[in-house]
Amino acid sequence: MKTFASDNYSGVHPQILQALVDANHEHAVAYGDDPLTAKTIRQFKDLLGESVEVYFTFIGTAANTLGLKALTNQYNAIICTDTAHIHVDECGAPERFLGCKLITIHSDDGKLCPTDLTQFESLFGFEHHVQPAVVSITQPTELGTLYSAEEIKTLADYAHARNMYLHVDGARIANAAATLHQSVKSFTFDCGVDVLSFGGTKNGMMYGEAIVFANNKLSSNFKYIRKQGMQLASKMRFIAAQFSAYLSNDLYLQMAGHANAMCQLLVESLRTIPDIHITQKVEGNAIFAIVPPEIIAPLQQQYPFYEWNTERHEVRWMCSWDTSEEDIKAFVSALNFCLNRQSVSSNSC
Ligand SMILES: Cc1ncc(COP(=O)(O)O)c(C=O)c1O
């Protein structure tokens, strides 16, 4: 049974599994000095530009935390939204490992814009205040919305004009590329992004994320940071193997495009149901909706999903690379069944 809880619930694409099997031959030099890792880094450079520097990690929290570590000192601050994964869902890892303050800005749609940032200009150069060093955004955002390339460029220009960096949490960057119909490079490094967490796990990989630096100046000490951060994989070739298959023949775009298309199919059905109120633009593979509270628990028994905001009864439904049209139909009919039962009796469905 498929769920709509998270793309983290989905399994591994067969081509990625096959790549792991294919990599499982003989011995290879450890810690990333192997031919498969070199080949995969070449693929990343072909995709994102010759000057990028690529480092693999096991998980996304580490990709964000260590990427940010390369940009900051302990007296710095990182500005992000109040829904940012680095703020809400990383158990304080950035604060713990960086020693930096996270300054959050409330955002209804999960996005930041330069006018949100001007309030912090008085912090610069005053020794009693933390010094903002990084603006961190998520693309697509935690609320399923997207920045355009122009919006990212405006933020990068704003940050650079103040000697700050722009960091992008791209745990689902493939979903952004699939919706925008633009290359990842065109809305990240071409727009001035300094460091990108390039996700793989949520979109059909078993594990593995990449930290991508715009250039080698930013990453000059990063090999030490990654080792101290406990993310230097000894058998690196198994992360590389997955990413190599992921990037080959645009598999990452096919999987993300499919998840996004299923999400559009689901939201079209949901829009025809009067009791369901979609709260955010649906621009990736996530839908946010306010639903009658009585249906949440019974529906969750059949289809696990997260209640995002318990006060508002706002839920999140997410599609994955392996969600099918039949899954959508079955989910919508279970939802309708719960809604109809609820209108007959308010007990349960
Ligand atoms: C926006 C975002 N960033 C980063 C992550 C990485 O998390 P993890 O450390 O669980 O791989 C996630 C996972 O859900 C996420 O949603």
The ligand as an SDF file (V2000), in Angstrom:
LIG
                    3D

 16 16  0  0  0  0  0  0  0  0999 V2000
   13.4150   20.4080    3.1460 C   0  0  0  0  0  0  0  0  0  0  0  0
   14.2460   19.2990    3.7150 C   0  0  0  0  0  0  0  0  0  0  0  0
   15.5590   19.4820    3.8740 N   0  0  0  0  0  0  0  0  0  0  0  0
   16.3690   18.5190    4.3140 C   0  0  0  0  0  0  0  0  0  0  0  0
   15.8600   17.2780    4.6440 C   0  0  0  0  0  0  0  0  0  0  0  0
   16.8340   16.2300    5.0410 C   0  0  0  0  0  0  0  0  0  0  0  0
   16.5450   15.4350    6.0510 O   0  0  0  0  0  0  0  0  0  0  0  0
   17.2850   14.0960    6.4950 P   0  0  0  0  0  0  0  0  0  0  0  0
   18.3600   14.5180    7.4220 O   0  0  0  0  0  0  0  0  0  0  0  0
   16.1960   13.3770    7.1670 O   0  0  0  0  0  0  0  0  0  0  0  0
   17.8330   13.3840    5.3040 O   0  0  0  0  0  0  0  0  0  0  0  0
   14.4840   17.0410    4.5460 C   0  0  0  0  0  0  0  0  0  0  0  0
   13.8850   15.7570    4.9510 C   0  0  0  0  0  0  0  0  0  0  0  0
   12.7230   15.5750    5.1460 O   0  0  0  0  0  0  0  0  0  0  0  0
   13.6500   18.0760    4.0630 C   0  0  0  0  0  0  0  0  0  0  0  0
   12.3270   17.9120    3.9180 O   0  0  0  0  0  0  0  0  0  0  0  0
  1  2  1  0
  2  3  1  0
  2 15  2  0
  3  4  2  0
  4  5  1  0
  5  6  1  0
  5 12  2  0
  6  7  1  0
  7  8  1  0
  8  9  2  0
  8 10  1  0
  8 11  1  0
 12 13  1  0
 12 15  1  0
 13 14  2  0
 15 16  1  0
M  END
$$$$
